[in-house]
Amino acid sequence: MLNHAVSWLRAGLPKAILGRLRQCDAGMSAVEFALTAPLLVLMLLGMADMGLATNEKMRLVSAARAGAQSGYGNSANTAAITQAVTGASGLNGGAVNVAVATSCGCADGSTVACGGTCAGGGSSRTYVTVTVTESYALLLSYPGFASPVTLSASATLRVD
């Protein structure tokens, strides 16, 4: 038996078999697909995750705008503004933080005390700013990105 194996090696059969295997390309596309498929799936999941985060950001922008529009009638009623934010977007009130701020400014962009007069002699304008912040959990953990990610949107509306 050992003599048979030695004669087989001396005859150069392994070189012939390996040479034929090197020339044969059957199954090569399956090997290439097996090597690239995990990378393609990871890229697809990353794009889906970024799409979902962008969608959530758009919901936050819409909610902030709805809150600012709700504050148009009464900018001091922060409970009604918060309710408008959570109701307009379908966001859970416990998952989002709503901050309402009122400021006054002039037509030229300078800020003044509310009820004060501007440098040009005009009266000040009152603005309500609604900022909505949410902690968004990513589908996967990515190097360099902390999960959850804080998404934030803000809307400012002149109320008088």
Secondary structure, 3 states (H helix, E strand, C coil): CHHHHHHHHHCCHHHHHHHHHHHCCCCHHHHHHHHHHHHHHHHHHHHHHHHHHHHHHHHHHHHHHHHHHHCCCCCCCHHHHHHHHHHHHCCCCCCEEEEEEEEEECCCCCECCCCCECCCCCECEEEEEEEEEEEECCCCCCCCCCCCEEEEEEEEEECC
